[in-house]
Amino acid sequence: MVWARRVGLLPALNAARAQPRGHTDPLHAEERLRVVGSLLADESLDLRDRVAGCLVLIFAQPITRLD
């Protein structure tokens, strides 16, 4: 990527770093299951987004830990 920028194939990318968010309390089990159910049923959302949301909710991993 450095080479591509040096020879002019890619423009410089300037992006502000996101500020860390404060701690939030986890969802209660009933609320988490309700959201999982709505993700499974909502066909207006992209399937990849629905699967990712379900994985995050089921395995209770903060989204910042998935990379």
mmCIF file as gemmi writes it, N, C-alpha and C atoms, coordinates in Angstrom:
data_model
loop_
_atom_site.group_PDB
_atom_site.id
_atom_site.type_symbol
_atom_site.label_atom_id
_atom_site.label_alt_id
_atom_site.label_comp_id
_atom_site.label_asym_id
_atom_site.label_entity_id
_atom_site.label_seq_id
_atom_site.pdbx_PDB_ins_code
_atom_site.Cartn_x
_atom_site.Cartn_y
_atom_site.Cartn_z
_atom_site.occupancy
_atom_site.B_iso_or_equiv
_atom_site.pdbx_formal_charge
_atom_site.auth_seq_id
_atom_site.auth_asym_id
_atom_site.pdbx_PDB_model_num
ATOM 1 N N . MET Axp A 1 ? 0.824 -1.178 0 1 0 ? 1 A 1
ATOM 2 C CA . MET Axp A 1 ? 0 0 0 1 0 ? 1 A 1
ATOM 3 C C . MET Axp A 1 ? 0.874 1.25 0 1 0 ? 1 A 1
ATOM 4 N N . VAL Axp A 2 ? 1.98 1.218 0.703 1 0 ? 2 A 1
ATOM 5 C CA . VAL Axp A 2 ? 2.882 2.366 0.709 1 0 ? 2 A 1
ATOM 6 C C . VAL Axp A 2 ? 3.383 2.634 -0.698 1 0 ? 2 A 1
ATOM 7 N N . TRP Axp A 3 ? 3.733 1.576 -1.407 1 0 ? 3 A 1
ATOM 8 C CA . TRP Axp A 3 ? 4.207 1.732 -2.776 1 0 ? 3 A 1
ATOM 9 C C . TRP Axp A 3 ? 3.134 2.375 -3.656 1 0 ? 3 A 1
ATOM 10 N N . ALA Axp A 4 ? 1.898 1.923 -3.534 1 0 ? 4 A 1
ATOM 11 C CA . ALA Axp A 4 ? 0.809 2.457 -4.354 1 0 ? 4 A 1
ATOM 12 C C . ALA Axp A 4 ? 0.591 3.945 -4.068 1 0 ? 4 A 1
ATOM 13 N N . ARG Axp A 5 ? 0.724 4.352 -2.824 1 0 ? 5 A 1
ATOM 14 C CA . ARG Axp A 5 ? 0.594 5.782 -2.499 1 0 ? 5 A 1
ATOM 15 C C . ARG Axp A 5 ? 1.769 6.559 -3.068 1 0 ? 5 A 1
ATOM 16 N N . ARG Axp A 6 ? 2.972 5.997 -2.979 1 0 ? 6 A 1
ATOM 17 C CA . ARG Axp A 6 ? 4.168 6.693 -3.44 1 0 ? 6 A 1
ATOM 18 C C . ARG Axp A 6 ? 4.126 6.934 -4.949 1 0 ? 6 A 1
ATOM 19 N N . VAL Axp A 7 ? 3.622 5.992 -5.72 1 0 ? 7 A 1
ATOM 20 C CA . VAL Axp A 7 ? 3.588 6.158 -7.175 1 0 ? 7 A 1
ATOM 21 C C . VAL Axp A 7 ? 2.313 6.827 -7.659 1 0 ? 7 A 1
ATOM 22 N N . GLY Axp A 8 ? 1.446 7.229 -6.72 1 0 ? 8 A 1
ATOM 23 C CA . GLY Axp A 8 ? 0.262 7.996 -7.105 1 0 ? 8 A 1
ATOM 24 C C . GLY Axp A 8 ? -0.956 7.184 -7.479 1 0 ? 8 A 1
ATOM 25 N N . LEU Axp A 9 ? -0.969 5.886 -7.17 1 0 ? 9 A 1
ATOM 26 C CA . LEU Axp A 9 ? -2.135 5.066 -7.476 1 0 ? 9 A 1
ATOM 27 C C . LEU Axp A 9 ? -3.245 5.224 -6.442 1 0 ? 9 A 1
ATOM 28 N N . LEU Axp A 10 ? -2.877 5.541 -5.214 1 0 ? 10 A 1
ATOM 29 C CA . LEU Axp A 10 ? -3.847 5.728 -4.139 1 0 ? 10 A 1
ATOM 30 C C . LEU Axp A 10 ? -3.667 7.107 -3.525 1 0 ? 10 A 1
ATOM 31 N N . PRO Axp A 11 ? -4.775 7.791 -3.245 1 0 ? 11 A 1
ATOM 32 C CA . PRO Axp A 11 ? -4.645 9.079 -2.556 1 0 ? 11 A 1
ATOM 33 C C . PRO Axp A 11 ? -4.356 8.847 -1.069 1 0 ? 11 A 1
ATOM 34 N N . ALA Axp A 12 ? -3.847 9.87 -0.428 1 0 ? 12 A 1
ATOM 35 C CA . ALA Axp A 12 ? -3.62 9.785 1.017 1 0 ? 12 A 1
ATOM 36 C C . ALA Axp A 12 ? -4.97 9.662 1.715 1 0 ? 12 A 1
ATOM 37 N N . LEU Axp A 13 ? -5.01 8.873 2.753 1 0 ? 13 A 1
ATOM 38 C CA . LEU Axp A 13 ? -6.242 8.667 3.503 1 0 ? 13 A 1
ATOM 39 C C . LEU Axp A 13 ? -6.111 9.349 4.85 1 0 ? 13 A 1
ATOM 40 N N . ASN Axp A 14 ? -7.003 10.278 5.103 1 0 ? 14 A 1
ATOM 41 C CA . ASN Axp A 14 ? -7.031 10.969 6.388 1 0 ? 14 A 1
ATOM 42 C C . ASN Axp A 14 ? -8.362 10.667 7.05 1 0 ? 14 A 1
ATOM 43 N N . ALA Axp A 15 ? -8.298 9.961 8.165 1 0 ? 15 A 1
ATOM 44 C CA . ALA Axp A 15 ? -9.518 9.608 8.886 1 0 ? 15 A 1
ATOM 45 C C . ALA Axp A 15 ? -9.303 9.883 10.372 1 0 ? 15 A 1
ATOM 46 N N . ALA Axp A 16 ? -10.315 10.451 10.982 1 0 ? 16 A 1
ATOM 47 C CA . ALA Axp A 16 ? -10.234 10.717 12.411 1 0 ? 16 A 1
ATOM 48 C C . ALA Axp A 16 ? -10.373 9.414 13.176 1 0 ? 16 A 1
ATOM 49 N N . ARG Axp A 17 ? -9.597 9.266 14.213 1 0 ? 17 A 1
ATOM 50 C CA . ARG Axp A 17 ? -9.677 8.074 15.053 1 0 ? 17 A 1
ATOM 51 C C . ARG Axp A 17 ? -10.914 8.189 15.932 1 0 ? 17 A 1
ATOM 52 N N . ALA Axp A 18 ? -11.668 7.117 16.019 1 0 ? 18 A 1
ATOM 53 C CA . ALA Axp A 18 ? -12.893 7.112 16.83 1 0 ? 18 A 1
ATOM 54 C C . ALA Axp A 18 ? -12.53 7.166 18.314 1 0 ? 18 A 1
ATOM 55 N N . GLN Axp A 19 ? -13.308 7.913 19.05 1 0 ? 19 A 1
ATOM 56 C CA . GLN Axp A 19 ? -13.093 7.991 20.49 1 0 ? 19 A 1
ATOM 57 C C . GLN Axp A 19 ? -13.679 6.749 21.152 1 0 ? 19 A 1
ATOM 58 N N . PRO Axp A 20 ? -12.961 6.173 22.124 1 0 ? 20 A 1
ATOM 59 C CA . PRO Axp A 20 ? -13.51 5 22.812 1 0 ? 20 A 1
ATOM 60 C C . PRO Axp A 20 ? -14.795 5.355 23.551 1 0 ? 20 A 1
ATOM 61 N N . ARG Axp A 21 ? -15.713 4.443 23.521 1 0 ? 21 A 1
ATOM 62 C CA . ARG Axp A 21 ? -16.977 4.655 24.218 1 0 ? 21 A 1
ATOM 63 C C . ARG Axp A 21 ? -16.876 4.146 25.641 1 0 ? 21 A 1
ATOM 64 N N . GLY Axp A 22 ? -17.72 4.665 26.478 1 0 ? 22 A 1
ATOM 65 C CA . GLY Axp A 22 ? -17.746 4.216 27.867 1 0 ? 22 A 1
ATOM 66 C C . GLY Axp A 22 ? -18.382 2.845 27.992 1 0 ? 22 A 1
ATOM 67 N N . HIS Axp A 23 ? -18.321 2.308 29.166 1 0 ? 23 A 1
ATOM 68 C CA . HIS Axp A 23 ? -18.886 0.985 29.45 1 0 ? 23 A 1
ATOM 69 C C . HIS Axp A 23 ? -20.413 1.041 29.413 1 0 ? 23 A 1
ATOM 70 N N . THR Axp A 24 ? -21.009 0.031 28.847 1 0 ? 24 A 1
ATOM 71 C CA . THR Axp A 24 ? -22.461 -0.117 28.89 1 0 ? 24 A 1
ATOM 72 C C . THR Axp A 24 ? -22.793 -1.459 29.526 1 0 ? 24 A 1
ATOM 73 N N . ASP Axp A 25 ? -23.901 -1.517 30.177 1 0 ? 25 A 1
ATOM 74 C CA . ASP Axp A 25 ? -24.321 -2.765 30.8 1 0 ? 25 A 1
ATOM 75 C C . ASP Axp A 25 ? -24.791 -3.751 29.736 1 0 ? 25 A 1
ATOM 76 N N . PRO Axp A 26 ? -24.498 -5.043 29.921 1 0 ? 26 A 1
ATOM 77 C CA . PRO Axp A 26 ? -24.955 -6.039 28.948 1 0 ? 26 A 1
ATOM 78 C C . PRO Axp A 26 ? -26.478 -6.171 28.973 1 0 ? 26 A 1
ATOM 79 N N . LEU Axp A 27 ? -27.018 -6.654 27.875 1 0 ? 27 A 1
ATOM 80 C CA . LEU Axp A 27 ? -28.456 -6.892 27.795 1 0 ? 27 A 1
ATOM 81 C C . LEU Axp A 27 ? -28.839 -8.072 28.68 1 0 ? 27 A 1
ATOM 82 N N . HIS Axp A 28 ? -30.022 -8.024 29.225 1 0 ? 28 A 1
ATOM 83 C CA . HIS Axp A 28 ? -30.554 -9.175 29.955 1 0 ? 28 A 1
ATOM 84 C C . HIS Axp A 28 ? -30.847 -10.277 28.944 1 0 ? 28 A 1
ATOM 85 N N . ALA Axp A 29 ? -30.86 -11.512 29.405 1 0 ? 29 A 1
ATOM 86 C CA . ALA Axp A 29 ? -31.04 -12.663 28.521 1 0 ? 29 A 1
ATOM 87 C C . ALA Axp A 29 ? -32.329 -12.57 27.713 1 0 ? 29 A 1
ATOM 88 N N . GLU Axp A 30 ? -33.418 -12.118 28.34 1 0 ? 30 A 1
ATOM 89 C CA . GLU Axp A 30 ? -34.699 -12.019 27.622 1 0 ? 30 A 1
ATOM 90 C C . GLU Axp A 30 ? -34.625 -10.994 26.494 1 0 ? 30 A 1
ATOM 91 N N . GLU Axp A 31 ? -33.996 -9.866 26.776 1 0 ? 31 A 1
ATOM 92 C CA . GLU Axp A 31 ? -33.869 -8.823 25.749 1 0 ? 31 A 1
ATOM 93 C C . GLU Axp A 31 ? -32.964 -9.291 24.617 1 0 ? 31 A 1
ATOM 94 N N . ARG Axp A 32 ? -31.863 -9.965 24.959 1 0 ? 32 A 1
ATOM 95 C CA . ARG Axp A 32 ? -30.947 -10.47 23.936 1 0 ? 32 A 1
ATOM 96 C C . ARG Axp A 32 ? -31.663 -11.472 23.036 1 0 ? 32 A 1
ATOM 97 N N . LEU Axp A 33 ? -32.451 -12.38 23.606 1 0 ? 33 A 1
ATOM 98 C CA . LEU Axp A 33 ? -33.184 -13.354 22.799 1 0 ? 33 A 1
ATOM 99 C C . LEU Axp A 33 ? -34.249 -12.686 21.932 1 0 ? 33 A 1
ATOM 100 N N . ARG Axp A 34 ? -34.867 -11.624 22.437 1 0 ? 34 A 1
ATOM 101 C CA . ARG Axp A 34 ? -35.855 -10.891 21.643 1 0 ? 34 A 1
ATOM 102 C C . ARG Axp A 34 ? -35.192 -10.266 20.418 1 0 ? 34 A 1
ATOM 103 N N . VAL Axp A 35 ? -34.013 -9.674 20.613 1 0 ? 35 A 1
ATOM 104 C CA . VAL Axp A 35 ? -33.302 -9.047 19.496 1 0 ? 35 A 1
ATOM 105 C C . VAL Axp A 35 ? -32.832 -10.108 18.502 1 0 ? 35 A 1
ATOM 106 N N . VAL Axp A 36 ? -32.349 -11.254 18.998 1 0 ? 36 A 1
ATOM 107 C CA . VAL Axp A 36 ? -31.951 -12.346 18.104 1 0 ? 36 A 1
ATOM 108 C C . VAL Axp A 36 ? -33.15 -12.79 17.276 1 0 ? 36 A 1
ATOM 109 N N . GLY Axp A 37 ? -34.304 -12.935 17.908 1 0 ? 37 A 1
ATOM 110 C CA . GLY Axp A 37 ? -35.513 -13.32 17.18 1 0 ? 37 A 1
ATOM 111 C C . GLY Axp A 37 ? -35.886 -12.324 16.105 1 0 ? 37 A 1
ATOM 112 N N . SER Axp A 38 ? -35.739 -11.049 16.411 1 0 ? 38 A 1
ATOM 113 C CA . SER Axp A 38 ? -36.079 -10.034 15.401 1 0 ? 38 A 1
ATOM 114 C C . SER Axp A 38 ? -35.064 -10.055 14.264 1 0 ? 38 A 1
ATOM 115 N N . LEU Axp A 39 ? -33.784 -10.326 14.558 1 0 ? 39 A 1
ATOM 116 C CA . LEU Axp A 39 ? -32.789 -10.432 13.49 1 0 ? 39 A 1
ATOM 117 C C . LEU Axp A 39 ? -33.07 -11.628 12.589 1 0 ? 39 A 1
ATOM 118 N N . LEU Axp A 40 ? -33.503 -12.73 13.178 1 0 ? 40 A 1
ATOM 119 C CA . LEU Axp A 40 ? -33.806 -13.917 12.383 1 0 ? 40 A 1
ATOM 120 C C . LEU Axp A 40 ? -35.013 -13.697 11.472 1 0 ? 40 A 1
ATOM 121 N N . ALA Axp A 41 ? -35.957 -12.872 11.913 1 0 ? 41 A 1
ATOM 122 C CA . ALA Axp A 41 ? -37.198 -12.693 11.16 1 0 ? 41 A 1
ATOM 123 C C . ALA Axp A 41 ? -37.172 -11.52 10.185 1 0 ? 41 A 1
ATOM 124 N N . ASP Axp A 42 ? -36.271 -10.565 10.377 1 0 ? 42 A 1
ATOM 125 C CA . ASP Axp A 42 ? -36.274 -9.33 9.579 1 0 ? 42 A 1
ATOM 126 C C . ASP Axp A 42 ? -35.535 -9.535 8.26 1 0 ? 42 A 1
ATOM 127 N N . GLU Axp A 43 ? -36.281 -9.831 7.209 1 0 ? 43 A 1
ATOM 128 C CA . GLU Axp A 43 ? -35.677 -10.085 5.901 1 0 ? 43 A 1
ATOM 129 C C . GLU Axp A 43 ? -35.327 -8.806 5.153 1 0 ? 43 A 1
ATOM 130 N N . SER Axp A 44 ? -35.628 -7.64 5.742 1 0 ? 44 A 1
ATOM 131 C CA . SER Axp A 44 ? -35.257 -6.385 5.092 1 0 ? 44 A 1
ATOM 132 C C . SER Axp A 44 ? -33.777 -6.064 5.305 1 0 ? 44 A 1
ATOM 133 N N . LEU Axp A 45 ? -33.147 -6.739 6.279 1 0 ? 45 A 1
ATOM 134 C CA . LEU Axp A 45 ? -31.721 -6.543 6.531 1 0 ? 45 A 1
ATOM 135 C C . LEU Axp A 45 ? -30.915 -7.538 5.714 1 0 ? 45 A 1
ATOM 136 N N . ASP Axp A 46 ? -29.698 -7.151 5.363 1 0 ? 46 A 1
ATOM 137 C CA . ASP Axp A 46 ? -28.795 -8.041 4.645 1 0 ? 46 A 1
ATOM 138 C C . ASP Axp A 46 ? -28.502 -9.272 5.505 1 0 ? 46 A 1
ATOM 139 N N . LEU Axp A 47 ? -28.476 -10.437 4.89 1 0 ? 47 A 1
ATOM 140 C CA . LEU Axp A 47 ? -28.261 -11.684 5.621 1 0 ? 47 A 1
ATOM 141 C C . LEU Axp A 47 ? -26.949 -11.658 6.402 1 0 ? 47 A 1
ATOM 142 N N . ARG Axp A 48 ? -25.894 -11.092 5.815 1 0 ? 48 A 1
ATOM 143 C CA . ARG Axp A 48 ? -24.604 -11.026 6.511 1 0 ? 48 A 1
ATOM 144 C C . ARG Axp A 48 ? -24.705 -10.198 7.785 1 0 ? 48 A 1
ATOM 145 N N . ASP Axp A 49 ? -25.455 -9.103 7.737 1 0 ? 49 A 1
ATOM 146 C CA . ASP Axp A 49 ? -25.642 -8.268 8.926 1 0 ? 49 A 1
ATOM 147 C C . ASP Axp A 49 ? -26.439 -9.02 9.989 1 0 ? 49 A 1
ATOM 148 N N . ARG Axp A 50 ? -27.44 -9.765 9.551 1 0 ? 50 A 1
ATOM 149 C CA . ARG Axp A 50 ? -28.263 -10.529 10.493 1 0 ? 50 A 1
ATOM 150 C C . ARG Axp A 50 ? -27.439 -11.606 11.182 1 0 ? 50 A 1
ATOM 151 N N . VAL Axp A 51 ? -26.609 -12.318 10.417 1 0 ? 51 A 1
ATOM 152 C CA . VAL Axp A 51 ? -25.77 -13.374 10.989 1 0 ? 51 A 1
ATOM 153 C C . VAL Axp A 51 ? -24.752 -12.764 11.955 1 0 ? 51 A 1
ATOM 154 N N . ALA Axp A 52 ? -24.108 -11.67 11.553 1 0 ? 52 A 1
ATOM 155 C CA . ALA Axp A 52 ? -23.128 -11.027 12.43 1 0 ? 52 A 1
ATOM 156 C C . ALA Axp A 52 ? -23.784 -10.558 13.723 1 0 ? 52 A 1
ATOM 157 N N . GLY Axp A 53 ? -24.955 -9.962 13.626 1 0 ? 53 A 1
ATOM 158 C CA . GLY Axp A 53 ? -25.664 -9.511 14.822 1 0 ? 53 A 1
ATOM 159 C C . GLY Axp A 53 ? -26.015 -10.665 15.739 1 0 ? 53 A 1
ATOM 160 N N . CYS Axp A 54 ? -26.468 -11.772 15.176 1 0 ? 54 A 1
ATOM 161 C CA . CYS Axp A 54 ? -26.807 -12.945 15.989 1 0 ? 54 A 1
ATOM 162 C C . CYS Axp A 54 ? -25.574 -13.511 16.678 1 0 ? 54 A 1
ATOM 163 N N . LEU Axp A 55 ? -24.46 -13.579 15.967 1 0 ? 55 A 1
ATOM 164 C CA . LEU Axp A 55 ? -23.23 -14.092 16.576 1 0 ? 55 A 1
ATOM 165 C C . LEU Axp A 55 ? -22.782 -13.219 17.737 1 0 ? 55 A 1
ATOM 166 N N . VAL Axp A 56 ? -22.851 -11.921 17.551 1 0 ? 56 A 1
ATOM 167 C CA . VAL Axp A 56 ? -22.457 -11.006 18.627 1 0 ? 56 A 1
ATOM 168 C C . VAL Axp A 56 ? -23.382 -11.184 19.82 1 0 ? 56 A 1
ATOM 169 N N . LEU Axp A 57 ? -24.674 -11.264 19.573 1 0 ? 57 A 1
ATOM 170 C CA . LEU Axp A 57 ? -25.627 -11.386 20.674 1 0 ? 57 A 1
ATOM 171 C C . LEU Axp A 57 ? -25.55 -12.746 21.374 1 0 ? 57 A 1
ATOM 172 N N . ILE Axp A 58 ? -25.383 -13.805 20.614 1 0 ? 58 A 1
ATOM 173 C CA . ILE Axp A 58 ? -25.364 -15.144 21.2 1 0 ? 58 A 1
ATOM 174 C C . ILE Axp A 58 ? -24.081 -15.389 21.989 1 0 ? 58 A 1
ATOM 175 N N . PHE Axp A 59 ? -22.959 -14.975 21.431 1 0 ? 59 A 1
ATOM 176 C CA . PHE Axp A 59 ? -21.684 -15.236 22.097 1 0 ? 59 A 1
ATOM 177 C C . PHE Axp A 59 ? -21.248 -14.087 22.997 1 0 ? 59 A 1
ATOM 178 N N . ALA Axp A 60 ? -22.039 -13.017 23.057 1 0 ? 60 A 1
ATOM 179 C CA . ALA Axp A 60 ? -21.823 -11.885 23.957 1 0 ? 60 A 1
ATOM 180 C C . ALA Axp A 60 ? -20.44 -11.285 23.816 1 0 ? 60 A 1
ATOM 181 N N . GLN Axp A 61 ? -19.951 -11.201 22.595 1 0 ? 61 A 1
ATOM 182 C CA . GLN Axp A 61 ? -18.666 -10.577 22.362 1 0 ? 61 A 1
ATOM 183 C C . GLN Axp A 61 ? -18.882 -9.124 21.954 1 0 ? 61 A 1
ATOM 184 N N . PRO Axp A 62 ? -18.171 -8.198 22.585 1 0 ? 62 A 1
ATOM 185 C CA . PRO Axp A 62 ? -18.26 -6.817 22.129 1 0 ? 62 A 1
ATOM 186 C C . PRO Axp A 62 ? -17.787 -6.732 20.679 1 0 ? 62 A 1
ATOM 187 N N . ILE Axp A 63 ? -18.427 -5.893 19.9 1 0 ? 63 A 1
ATOM 188 C CA . ILE Axp A 63 ? -18.119 -5.782 18.474 1 0 ? 63 A 1
ATOM 189 C C . ILE Axp A 63 ? -16.663 -5.369 18.259 1 0 ? 63 A 1
ATOM 190 N N . THR Axp A 64 ? -16.075 -4.653 19.208 1 0 ? 64 A 1
ATOM 191 C CA . THR Axp A 64 ? -14.682 -4.227 19.071 1 0 ? 64 A 1
ATOM 192 C C . THR Axp A 64 ? -13.708 -5.388 19.161 1 0 ? 64 A 1
ATOM 193 N N . ARG Axp A 65 ? -14.133 -6.544 19.69 1 0 ? 65 A 1
ATOM 194 C CA . ARG Axp A 65 ? -13.245 -7.703 19.79 1 0 ? 65 A 1
ATOM 195 C C . ARG Axp A 65 ? -13.296 -8.571 18.547 1 0 ? 65 A 1
ATOM 196 N N . LEU Axp A 66 ? -14.216 -8.305 17.635 1 0 ? 66 A 1
ATOM 197 C CA . LEU Axp A 66 ? -14.32 -9.092 16.405 1 0 ? 66 A 1
ATOM 198 C C . LEU Axp A 66 ? -13.536 -8.385 15.315 1 0 ? 66 A 1
ATOM 199 N N . ASP Axp A 67 ? -12.469 -8.999 14.872 1 0 ? 67 A 1
ATOM 200 C CA . ASP Axp A 67 ? -11.71 -8.39 13.776 1 0 ? 67 A 1
ATOM 201 C C . ASP Axp A 67 ? -11.15 -9.434 12.858 1 0 ? 67 A 1
